[in-house]
Amino acid sequence: MLFLSCTLPIKAQQLTATLNGTVTDASGAVIPNAQVTIVQSAVNGLSRTTETNALGSYTVTNLAAGNYTVTIV
C-alpha cells in the first residue's frame, strides 16, 4: 500500500477591490496627469491618491471593501 500526503498553503478570502477609470473633459478628450483621490467613507478615512497616465486612465488596487468618494483635480 502506498500513501502520499501533500500539504498546500491555503489563502483566506480577501475583501479587496480595484478601481479604475478614465478621466475626460466635457468634449470627451482624455485628461492626462489629473490627480485622482479616493477617500473611504468609513471611520478610518483611508485616502489614496494617484495620477492619470497619458491616456487619462488610472488604477488603484487593494482597496478595502466599503464606500468611497472619488475626486478629480
NORNOR-V426898 format. One record per run of one state. SS is the DSSP state (H for helix, E for strand, L for the rest). FROM is the first residue (numbers start at 1). TO is the last residue. Records with the same first field share a line. If there is no record, write none. Layout:
SS: FROM-TO, FROM-TO
This chain:
L: 1-15, 23-23, 25-29, 31-34, 41-46, 52-56, 65-67, 73-73
E: 16-22, 24-24, 30-30, 35-40, 47-51, 57-64, 68-72
